């Protein structure tokens, strides 16, 4: 009878350990998720900045390239 009780206590103990491990994993995943979220937000703002620079530079390019197109059409 005592051995069965010991086994039962061991099972409870291992279940407790598993629960603690699970909580720890959950905590790690939460931190990882928050980190990824933060990186995504930073990346997003970086992409927006890049897009803004791209659009402003492409506008400048279109202004400078339009005379070239006109001169090409007159050469034809």
C-alpha positions, -999 to 999 in steps of 0.1 A, spaced: 0 0 0 28 23 8 45 17 -25 14 27 -43 12 59 -23 48 67 -31 42 61 -68 12 84 -66 32 111 -49 59 108 -76 33 112 -103 19 143 -86 55 157 -83 62 150 -120 29 167 -130 39 197 -110 72 199 -127 56 196 -161 32 225 -152 61 246 -141 80 238 -173 49 246 -193 45 280 -176 82 287 -182 78 278 -219 47 300 -221 66 329 -206 94 324 -231 70 323 -260 53 354 -248 86 372 -246 96 360 -280 62 371 -294 66 405 -279 101 407 -293 90 397 -328 61 422 -326 86 449 -317 109 440 -345 80 439 -370 69 474 -359 105 487 -363 107 470 -397 74 485 -407 85 520 -398 118 514 -416 99 502 -447 77 532 -446 108 554 -444 123 536 -473 91 538 -493 90 575 -486 126 580 -498 120 558 -529 89 578 -539 106 612 -533 137 600 -553 115 586 -581 97 619 -584 130 637 -588 141 611 -614 109 615 -634 114 653 -634 150 649 -647 142 621 -672 113 638 -689 135 662 -710 155 632 -722 124 615 -734 114 646 -753 149 649 -769 146 612 -779 113 617 -796 126 647 -816 156 626 -827 132 601 -843 
